[in-house]
Amino acid sequence: MSMDNQETGVSLRAFIGVAVVLIVAAFVAIWFMFPAPDTRHDLTSPSGAARIELGELCDVQCNRVAILDRSGNRSGCPLTLTGDRPLFVDVSAVWSADEASVDVTYAATDGTSGSVTIALADCTLLQ
């Protein structure tokens, strides 16, 4: 008697159904494991050639990032803003005529406001 043809007691449909549910549950757990940023803005240049993603994630301190995207080439821009509350709740951007820099004016919910200039030539951070 061969062991290859013995019944397992689990139908193929039940096995596939349970496998799909487990895979979906794993993807959902991974998705919700990473927190969403407190603020996120896309600042696109007038020509559309450059885009800066501006975001921050605040816990004890805020991590603020500006990422330059030019035709799929992405690099980080240094930001020297510190603090423990989101600053980029309301953001407006004014690009220079040659689109070499952008002046970002921001306002927080607590009334804090300010501005920062991002020079695209300084956006060289890879990680």
DSSP file (Angstrom, degrees, kcal/mol; ACC not computed):
  #  RESIDUE AA STRUCTURE BP1 BP2  ACC     N-H-->O    O-->H-N    N-H-->O    O-->H-N    TCO  KAPPA ALPHA  PHI   PSI    X-CA   Y-CA   Z-CA
    1    1 A M              0   0    0      0, 0.0     2,-0.3     0, 0.0     0, 0.0   0.000 360.0 360.0 360.0 129.6    0.0    0.0    0.0
    2    2 A S        -     0   0    0      1,-0.1     3,-0.5     3,-0.0     0, 0.0  -0.631 360.0-147.9 -90.0 143.7    1.4    3.4   -1.1
    3    3 A M  S >  S+     0   0    0     -2,-0.3     3,-1.0     1,-0.2    -1,-0.1   0.555  84.9  81.7 -83.5  -9.6    1.4    6.4    1.2
    4    4 A D  T 3  S+     0   0    0      1,-0.2    -1,-0.2     0, 0.0    -2,-0.0   0.768  90.9  46.2 -70.6 -26.6    1.0    8.8   -1.7
    5    5 A N  T 3  S+     0   0    0     -3,-0.5    -1,-0.2     2,-0.1     2,-0.2   0.138  79.2 125.5-107.2  20.1   -2.7    8.5   -2.1
    6    6 A Q    <   -     0   0    0     -3,-1.0     2,-0.1     1,-0.1    -3,-0.0  -0.570  63.5-112.7 -81.8 144.0   -4.0    8.7    1.4
    7    7 A E        -     0   0    0     -2,-0.2    -1,-0.1     1,-0.1    -2,-0.1  -0.456  16.8-157.1 -71.3 143.3   -6.6   11.3    2.3
    8    8 A T        -     0   0    0      2,-0.2    -1,-0.1    -2,-0.1     3,-0.1   0.658  32.9-123.7 -94.9 -19.1   -5.6   14.2    4.6
    9    9 A G  S    S+     0   0    0      1,-0.2     2,-0.5     0, 0.0    -2,-0.1   0.317  84.2  98.0  91.0  -9.2   -9.0   15.1    5.8
   10   10 A V  S    S-     0   0    0      4,-0.0    -2,-0.2     3,-0.0    -1,-0.2  -0.958  71.1-134.3-115.2 122.8   -8.6   18.7    4.6
   11   11 A S     >  -     0   0    0     -2,-0.5     4,-2.2     1,-0.1     5,-0.2  -0.332  19.6-117.8 -72.5 158.5  -10.1   19.6    1.3
   12   12 A L  H  > S+     0   0    0      1,-0.2     4,-2.5     2,-0.2     5,-0.2   0.882 114.7  54.1 -63.1 -39.1   -8.2   21.6   -1.2
   13   13 A R  H  > S+     0   0    0      2,-0.2     4,-2.5     1,-0.2    -1,-0.2   0.916 108.9  47.5 -61.9 -43.7  -10.7   24.5   -1.0
   14   14 A A  H  > S+     0   0    0      2,-0.2     4,-2.5     1,-0.2     5,-0.2   0.909 112.0  50.7 -64.5 -41.8  -10.4   24.7    2.8
   15   15 A F  H  X S+     0   0    0     -4,-2.2     4,-2.2     2,-0.2    -2,-0.2   0.935 113.2  44.6 -61.6 -47.4   -6.6   24.7    2.6
   16   16 A I  H  X S+     0   0    0     -4,-2.5     4,-2.5     2,-0.2    -2,-0.2   0.900 112.9  52.2 -64.8 -41.7   -6.6   27.5    0.0
   17   17 A G  H  X S+     0   0    0     -4,-2.5     4,-2.1    -5,-0.2    -2,-0.2   0.926 111.8  44.8 -61.2 -46.2   -9.2   29.5    1.9
   18   18 A V  H  X S+     0   0    0     -4,-2.5     4,-2.3     2,-0.2    -1,-0.2   0.895 112.7  52.3 -65.8 -39.8   -7.2   29.3    5.1
   19   19 A A  H  X S+     0   0    0     -4,-2.2     4,-2.2    -5,-0.2    -2,-0.2   0.917 109.9  48.5 -62.6 -43.8   -4.0   30.2    3.3
   20   20 A V  H  X S+     0   0    0     -4,-2.5     4,-2.5     1,-0.2     5,-0.2   0.916 111.1  50.2 -63.4 -43.5   -5.5   33.2    1.7
   21   21 A V  H  X S+     0   0    0     -4,-2.1     4,-2.4     1,-0.2    -1,-0.2   0.907 111.2  48.8 -62.0 -42.4   -6.9   34.5    5.0
   22   22 A L  H  X S+     0   0    0     -4,-2.3     4,-2.0     2,-0.2    -1,-0.2   0.895 111.8  48.6 -65.5 -40.2   -3.5   34.0    6.7
   23   23 A I  H  X S+     0   0    0     -4,-2.2     4,-2.2     2,-0.2    -2,-0.2   0.927 112.8  47.4 -66.0 -44.8   -1.7   35.9    4.0
   24   24 A V  H  X S+     0   0    0     -4,-2.5     4,-2.4     1,-0.2    -2,-0.2   0.908 111.0  52.1 -63.0 -41.7   -4.2   38.8    4.0
   25   25 A A  H  X S+     0   0    0     -4,-2.4     4,-2.3    -5,-0.2    -1,-0.2   0.879 108.8  51.0 -63.1 -37.5   -4.0   39.0    7.8
   26   26 A A  H  X S+     0   0    0     -4,-2.0     4,-2.2     2,-0.2    -1,-0.2   0.923 110.7  48.1 -65.8 -43.9   -0.2   39.2    7.6
   27   27 A F  H  X S+     0   0    0     -4,-2.2     4,-2.5     1,-0.2    -2,-0.2   0.901 112.1  49.5 -63.7 -40.5   -0.3   42.0    5.1
   28   28 A V  H  X S+     0   0    0     -4,-2.4     4,-2.2     2,-0.2    -1,-0.2   0.909 110.2  50.8 -64.9 -41.9   -2.9   43.9    7.2
   29   29 A A  H  X S+     0   0    0     -4,-2.3     4,-0.7     1,-0.2    -2,-0.2   0.905 112.7  45.9 -63.0 -41.3   -0.7   43.5   10.3
   30   30 A I  H >X S+     0   0    0     -4,-2.2     4,-0.8     2,-0.2     3,-0.6   0.910 110.6  54.1 -67.0 -41.7    2.4   44.8    8.5
   31   31 A W  H >< S+     0   0    0     -4,-2.5     3,-0.5     1,-0.2    -2,-0.2   0.917 114.0  40.0 -59.1 -45.5    0.4   47.7    7.0
   32   32 A F  H 3< S+     0   0    0     -4,-2.2    -1,-0.2     1,-0.2    -2,-0.2   0.531  99.5  76.1 -84.8  -5.9   -0.9   48.9   10.4
   33   33 A M  H << S+     0   0    0     -4,-0.7    -1,-0.2    -3,-0.6    -2,-0.2   0.833  87.2  67.0 -71.7 -31.9    2.5   48.3   12.2
   34   34 A F  S << S-     0   0    0     -4,-0.8     2,-0.1    -3,-0.5    -1,-0.0  -0.793  88.9-127.8 -93.6 125.4    3.9   51.4   10.6
   35   35 A P        -     0   0    0      0, 0.0    -2,-0.1     0, 0.0     3,-0.1  -0.382  20.4-117.0 -72.0 148.8    2.4   54.7   11.8
   36   36 A A        -     0   0    0      1,-0.1    -4,-0.0    -4,-0.1     2,-0.0  -0.517  39.8 -95.4 -77.3 150.9    1.1   57.2    9.4
   37   37 A P        -     0   0    0      0, 0.0    20,-0.2     0, 0.0     3,-0.1  -0.334  22.5-129.8 -66.0 151.1    2.8   60.6    9.3
   38   38 A D  S    S+     0   0    0     18,-1.9     2,-0.3     1,-0.2    19,-0.2   0.882  93.6  10.2 -67.9 -38.2    1.3   63.4   11.4
   39   39 A T  E     +A   56   0A   0     17,-1.5    17,-1.8     2,-0.0     2,-0.3  -0.988  66.9 178.2-138.8 150.5    1.4   65.7    8.4
   40   40 A R  E     +A   55   0A   0     -2,-0.3     2,-0.3    15,-0.2    15,-0.2  -0.947   4.1 174.3-153.5 130.9    2.2   65.1    4.7
   41   41 A H  E     -A   54   0A   0     13,-2.9    13,-3.1    -2,-0.3     2,-0.5  -0.992  22.0-145.3-138.0 144.5    2.3   67.5    1.8
   42   42 A D  E     -A   53   0A   0     -2,-0.3     2,-0.7    11,-0.2    11,-0.2  -0.959  14.3-167.1-108.3 121.2    3.3   67.3   -1.9
   43   43 A L  E     -A   52   0A   0      9,-3.1     9,-2.7    -2,-0.5     2,-0.4  -0.916   8.7-168.4-111.7 106.5    4.8   70.5   -3.2
   44   44 A T  E     -A   51   0A   0     -2,-0.7     7,-0.2     7,-0.2    51,-0.1  -0.792  21.0-120.3-101.4 135.9    5.1   70.4   -7.0
   45   45 A S    >   -     0   0    0      5,-2.8     3,-0.9    -2,-0.4    -1,-0.1  -0.274  30.4-107.7 -67.1 157.9    7.0   72.9   -9.0
   46   46 A P  T 3  S+     0   0    0      0, 0.0    -1,-0.1     0, 0.0    -2,-0.0   0.838 121.3  46.2 -58.4 -33.9    5.2   75.0  -11.6
   47   47 A S  T 3  S-     0   0    0      1,-0.0    -2,-0.0     3,-0.0    -3,-0.0   0.671 107.3-126.8 -81.2 -16.1    6.7   73.1  -14.5
   48   48 A G  S <  S+     0   0    0     -3,-0.9    -1,-0.0     2,-0.2     3,-0.0   0.492  79.0 116.4  83.3   3.1    6.1   69.7  -12.8
   49   49 A A  S    S+     0   0    0      1,-0.1     2,-0.3    21,-0.1    22,-0.3   0.741  75.5  34.3 -76.6 -23.2    9.7   68.7  -13.2
   50   50 A A        -     0   0    0     20,-0.1    -5,-2.8    21,-0.1     2,-0.4  -0.966  61.5-174.1-135.0 149.1   10.3   68.5   -9.4
   51   51 A R  E     -AB  44  69A   0     18,-1.5    18,-3.1    -2,-0.3     2,-0.5  -0.997   9.4-155.9-142.0 137.0    8.2   67.5   -6.4
   52   52 A I  E     -AB  43  68A   0     -9,-2.7    -9,-3.1    -2,-0.4     2,-0.6  -0.966   6.7-152.7-115.3 125.7    9.0   67.7   -2.7
   53   53 A E  E     -AB  42  67A   0     14,-2.7    14,-2.4    -2,-0.5     2,-0.5  -0.869  16.3-168.2 -93.2 121.6    7.3   65.4   -0.3
   54   54 A L  E     +AB  41  66A   0    -13,-3.1   -13,-2.9    -2,-0.6     2,-0.3  -0.946  19.5 147.2-114.8 126.3    7.2   67.2    3.1
   55   55 A G  E     -AB  40  65A   0     10,-2.4    10,-2.8    -2,-0.5     2,-0.3  -0.978  26.1-160.5-154.3 165.1    6.2   65.2    6.1
   56   56 A E  E     -AB  39  64A   0    -17,-1.8   -18,-1.9    -2,-0.3   -17,-1.5  -0.993   6.2-160.2-151.5 146.7    6.7   64.7    9.8
   57   57 A L  E     - B   0  63A   0      6,-2.0     6,-2.6    -2,-0.3     2,-0.5  -0.990  18.7-163.0-128.2 119.2    6.1   62.0   12.4
   58   58 A C  E     + B   0  62A   0     -2,-0.4     4,-0.2     4,-0.2    26,-0.1  -0.892  31.9 132.1-114.2 132.2    5.9   63.1   16.0
   59   59 A D  S    S-     0   0    0      2,-1.8     3,-0.1    -2,-0.5    -1,-0.1   0.153  93.8 -21.7-131.2-101.8    6.3   61.0   19.1
   60   60 A V  S    S+     0   0    0      1,-0.3     2,-0.3    -2,-0.0    -2,-0.1   0.892 145.4  10.2 -77.0 -44.4    8.6   62.3   21.8
   61   61 A Q  S    S-     0   0    0     -4,-0.1    -2,-1.8    21,-0.0     2,-0.4  -0.865  89.7-108.9-124.5 162.1   10.4   64.4   19.2
   62   62 A C  E     -B   58   0A   0     21,-2.4     2,-0.7    -2,-0.3    -4,-0.2  -0.794  17.1-152.6 -97.2 134.8    9.4   65.1   15.6
   63   63 A N  E     -B   57   0A   0     -6,-2.6    -6,-2.0    -2,-0.4     2,-0.4  -0.934  19.0-167.9-101.5 117.2   11.2   63.6   12.7
   64   64 A R  E     -B   56   0A   0     -2,-0.7     2,-0.4    17,-0.2    15,-0.2  -0.888   5.8-176.7-110.7 136.5   10.8   65.9    9.7
   65   65 A V  E     -B   55   0A   0    -10,-2.8   -10,-2.4    -2,-0.4     2,-0.4  -0.970  17.7-168.9-133.8 147.9   11.7   64.9    6.2
   66   66 A A  E     -BC  54  77A   0     11,-0.6    11,-3.2    -2,-0.4     2,-0.5  -0.985  14.4-168.5-131.4 123.1   11.7   66.6    2.8
   67   67 A I  E     -BC  53  76A   0    -14,-2.4   -14,-2.7    -2,-0.4     2,-0.4  -0.958  11.1-146.8-119.9 122.8   12.2   64.3   -0.2
   68   68 A L  E     -BC  52  75A   0      7,-3.1     7,-2.0    -2,-0.5     2,-0.5  -0.737  12.7-167.6 -87.3 130.8   13.0   65.7   -3.6
   69   69 A D  E     +BC  51  74A   0    -18,-3.1   -18,-1.5    -2,-0.4     2,-0.5  -0.964  11.1 172.4-123.3 113.0   11.6   63.6   -6.5
   70   70 A R  E >  S- C   0  73A   0      3,-2.4     3,-2.2    -2,-0.5   -20,-0.1  -0.937  77.7 -33.6-120.7 105.9   12.8   64.4  -10.0
   71   71 A S  T 3  S-     0   0    0     -2,-0.5     3,-0.1   -22,-0.3    -1,-0.1   0.857 125.2 -45.2  51.9  41.3   11.6   61.9  -12.6
   72   72 A G  T 3  S+     0   0    0      1,-0.3     2,-0.7     0, 0.0    -1,-0.3   0.298 110.9 121.1  89.1 -10.5   11.7   59.1  -10.1
   73   73 A N  E <   -C   70   0A   0     -3,-2.2    -3,-2.4     2,-0.0     2,-0.4  -0.801  47.0-166.1 -87.6 115.6   15.1   60.0   -8.7
   74   74 A R  E     +C   69   0A   0     -2,-0.7     2,-0.3    -5,-0.2    -5,-0.2  -0.850  16.2 162.6-110.5 137.8   14.5   60.6   -5.0
   75   75 A S  E     -C   68   0A   0     -7,-2.0    -7,-3.1    -2,-0.4    51,-0.2  -0.989  34.7-109.4-149.0 152.0   16.9   62.2   -2.5
   76   76 A G  E     -CD  67 125A   0     49,-4.1    49,-2.1    -2,-0.3    48,-0.3  -0.523  20.0-147.2 -85.5 148.4   16.5   63.7    0.9
   77   77 A C  E     -C   66   0A   0    -11,-3.2   -11,-0.6    46,-0.2     2,-0.2  -0.942  26.5-112.6-112.3 133.5   16.8   67.4    1.7
   78   78 A P        -     0   0    0      0, 0.0     2,-0.4     0, 0.0   -13,-0.1  -0.438  31.1-171.6 -69.4 135.0   18.2   68.5    5.1
   79   79 A L        -     0   0    0    -15,-0.2   -15,-0.1    -2,-0.2    39,-0.0  -0.996  12.6-168.9-124.0 131.4   15.7   70.1    7.5
   80   80 A T        +     0   0    0     -2,-0.4     2,-0.4     2,-0.1    -1,-0.0   0.131  44.6 125.5-106.3  19.3   17.0   71.7   10.7
   81   81 A L        -     0   0    0    -17,-0.0     2,-0.2     2,-0.0   -17,-0.2  -0.659  38.5-172.4 -82.3 131.1   13.6   72.3   12.4
   82   82 A T        +     0   0    0     -2,-0.4     2,-0.2   -19,-0.1     3,-0.1  -0.719  24.2  99.6-117.2 169.4   13.3   70.8   15.9
   83   83 A G        -     0   0    0     -2,-0.2   -21,-2.4   -21,-0.2     4,-0.1  -0.766  64.2-104.3 141.1 175.7   10.5   70.3   18.3
   84   84 A D  S    S+     0   0    0    -23,-0.2    -1,-0.1    -2,-0.2   -21,-0.1   0.232  91.4  68.6-120.3  11.4    7.9   67.8   19.6
   85   85 A R  S    S-     0   0    0     -3,-0.1   -23,-0.1   -23,-0.1     2,-0.1  -0.968  91.5 -94.0-130.1 148.3    4.8   69.1   17.8
   86   86 A P        +     0   0    0      0, 0.0    23,-0.4     0, 0.0     3,-0.2  -0.370  36.1 178.7 -60.8 131.3    3.8   69.0   14.2
   87   87 A L    >   +     0   0    0     21,-0.1     2,-0.8     1,-0.1     3,-0.5   0.713  67.4  70.6-100.2 -28.8    4.7   72.2   12.4
   88   88 A F  T 3   +     0   0    0      1,-0.2     3,-0.2    18,-0.2   -48,-0.2  -0.176  55.9 119.6 -91.2  43.1    3.5   71.4    8.9
   89   89 A V  T 3  S+     0   0    0     -2,-0.8     2,-0.5    18,-0.7    -1,-0.2   0.939  86.5  23.3 -70.4 -46.2   -0.2   71.5    9.5
   90   90 A D  E <  S+E  107   0B   0     17,-2.2    17,-1.7    -3,-0.5     2,-0.4  -0.987  82.3 177.1-122.8 123.2   -0.8   74.3    7.0
   91   91 A V  E     -E  106   0B   0     -2,-0.5     2,-0.3    15,-0.2    15,-0.2  -0.969  13.6-178.8-131.5 139.1    1.9   74.7    4.3
   92   92 A S  E     -E  105   0B   0     13,-2.4    13,-2.7    -2,-0.4     2,-0.4  -0.988  13.3-154.7-132.6 148.1    2.3   77.0    1.3
   93   93 A A  E     -E  104   0B   0     -2,-0.3     2,-0.5    11,-0.2    11,-0.2  -0.960  10.7-168.5-127.4 139.0    5.2   77.0   -1.2
   94   94 A V  E     -E  103   0B   0      9,-2.2     9,-2.9    -2,-0.4     2,-0.2  -0.972  18.2-151.8-124.7 114.1    6.7   79.6   -3.4
   95   95 A W  E     -E  102   0B   0     -2,-0.5     7,-0.2     7,-0.2     2,-0.0  -0.569  20.1-112.6 -84.9 146.7    9.1   78.3   -6.0
   96   96 A S    >   -     0   0    0      5,-2.5     3,-1.4    -2,-0.2    -1,-0.1  -0.318  34.8-103.9 -69.6 162.7   12.0   80.4   -7.3
   97   97 A A  T 3  S+     0   0    0      1,-0.3    -1,-0.1     2,-0.1    -2,-0.1   0.858 124.4  41.3 -59.6 -37.2   11.8   81.4  -11.0
   98   98 A D  T 3  S-     0   0    0      3,-0.0    -1,-0.3     0, 0.0    -2,-0.0   0.388 109.5-124.1 -92.3   4.7   14.4   78.8  -12.0
   99   99 A E  S <  S+     0   0    0     -3,-1.4    -2,-0.1     2,-0.2     3,-0.1   0.780  74.7 126.9  58.5  31.3   12.9   76.2   -9.6
  100  100 A A  S    S+     0   0    0      1,-0.1    20,-2.3    20,-0.1    21,-0.6   0.610  75.6  13.4 -89.2 -14.6   16.3   75.8   -7.9
  101  101 A S  E     - F   0 119B   0     18,-0.3    -5,-2.5    19,-0.1     2,-0.4  -0.975  63.6-146.7-153.3 164.3   14.7   76.4   -4.5
  102  102 A V  E     -EF  95 118B   0     16,-2.0    16,-2.9    -2,-0.3     2,-0.6  -0.998  11.2-142.7-138.3 133.0   11.4   76.6   -2.7
  103  103 A D  E     -EF  94 117B   0     -9,-2.9    -9,-2.2    -2,-0.4     2,-0.6  -0.863  20.8-161.6 -94.5 119.4   10.3   78.8    0.2
  104  104 A V  E     -EF  93 116B   0     12,-3.2    12,-2.4    -2,-0.6     2,-0.5  -0.907   5.3-165.6-107.4 120.5    8.0   76.9    2.5
  105  105 A T  E     -EF  92 115B   0    -13,-2.7   -13,-2.4    -2,-0.6     2,-0.3  -0.911  16.6-175.5-103.4 130.1    5.8   78.8    4.9
  106  106 A Y  E     -EF  91 114B   0      8,-2.6     8,-1.9    -2,-0.5     2,-0.3  -0.862  16.4-166.6-128.0 158.9    4.2   76.7    7.6
  107  107 A A  E     -EF  90 113B   0    -17,-1.7   -17,-2.2   -20,-0.3   -18,-0.7  -0.991  10.6-149.6-144.5 137.7    1.8   77.0   10.5
  108  108 A A    >   -     0   0    0      4,-3.3     3,-1.4    -2,-0.3   -21,-0.1  -0.549  31.9-108.0 -99.7 168.5    1.0   74.7   13.3
  109  109 A T  T 3  S+     0   0    0    -23,-0.4   -22,-0.1     1,-0.3    -1,-0.1   0.774 117.2  60.1 -68.0 -25.6   -2.2   74.2   15.2
  110  110 A D  T 3  S-     0   0    0      2,-0.1    -1,-0.3     1,-0.1     3,-0.1   0.387 124.2 -99.7 -84.8   6.3   -0.8   76.0   18.3
  111  111 A G  S <  S+     0   0    0     -3,-1.4     2,-0.1     1,-0.3    -2,-0.1   0.290  76.7 141.5  96.7 -10.3   -0.2   79.2   16.3
  112  112 A T        +     0   0    0     -5,-0.1    -4,-3.3     1,-0.0    -1,-0.3  -0.446  25.2 171.5 -64.3 134.7    3.5   78.6   15.7
  113  113 A S  E     +F  107   0B   0     -6,-0.2     2,-0.3    -2,-0.1    -6,-0.2  -0.942   9.1 133.7-141.9 165.0    4.5   79.7   12.2
  114  114 A G  E     -F  106   0B   0     -8,-1.9    -8,-2.6    -2,-0.3     2,-0.3  -0.973  36.0-112.5 177.7-171.2    7.7   80.2   10.2
  115  115 A S  E     -F  105   0B   0     -2,-0.3     2,-0.3   -10,-0.2   -10,-0.2  -0.986  14.8-167.4-147.3 157.0    9.4   79.5    7.0
  116  116 A V  E     -F  104   0B   0    -12,-2.4   -12,-3.2    -2,-0.3     2,-0.5  -0.994  16.5-138.3-143.9 141.6   12.2   77.5    5.6
  117  117 A T  E     -F  103   0B   0     -2,-0.3     2,-0.6   -14,-0.2   -14,-0.2  -0.900  13.2-159.1-104.3 128.1   14.0   77.6    2.2
  118  118 A I  E     -F  102   0B   0    -16,-2.9   -16,-2.0    -2,-0.5     2,-0.6  -0.927   4.1-156.3-108.0 114.6   14.8   74.3    0.6
  119  119 A A  E >   -F  101   0B   0     -2,-0.6     3,-1.9   -18,-0.2     4,-0.4  -0.814  10.3-146.6 -89.5 121.3   17.6   74.5   -2.0
  120  120 A L  G >  S+     0   0    0    -20,-2.3     3,-1.3    -2,-0.6    -1,-0.1   0.782  96.5  64.3 -61.2 -27.5   17.2   71.6   -4.4
  121  121 A A  G 3  S+     0   0    0    -21,-0.6    -1,-0.3     1,-0.3   -20,-0.1   0.755  97.9  57.0 -66.0 -23.4   21.0   71.5   -4.8
  122  122 A D  G <  S+     0   0    0     -3,-1.9     2,-1.9     1,-0.1     3,-0.3   0.533  78.3 100.7 -83.5  -6.7   21.3   70.5   -1.1
  123  123 A C    <   +     0   0    0     -3,-1.3   -46,-0.2    -4,-0.4    -1,-0.1  -0.553  40.5 121.6 -83.3  81.0   19.0   67.5   -1.6
  124  124 A T        +     0   0    0     -2,-1.9     2,-0.4   -48,-0.3    -1,-0.2   0.339  27.6 122.4-123.8   2.8   21.7   64.9   -1.7
  125  125 A L  B     -D   76   0A   0    -49,-2.1   -49,-4.1    -3,-0.3    -3,-0.0  -0.554  35.0-175.5 -74.8 126.4   20.8   62.6    1.2
  126  126 A L              0   0    0     -2,-0.4    -1,-0.2   -51,-0.2   -52,-0.1   0.753 360.0 360.0 -96.0 -26.1   20.3   59.0    0.0
  127  127 A Q              0   0    0    -51,-0.1    -1,-0.1   -52,-0.0    -2,-0.1   0.365 360.0 360.0-128.3 360.0   19.1   57.3    3.2
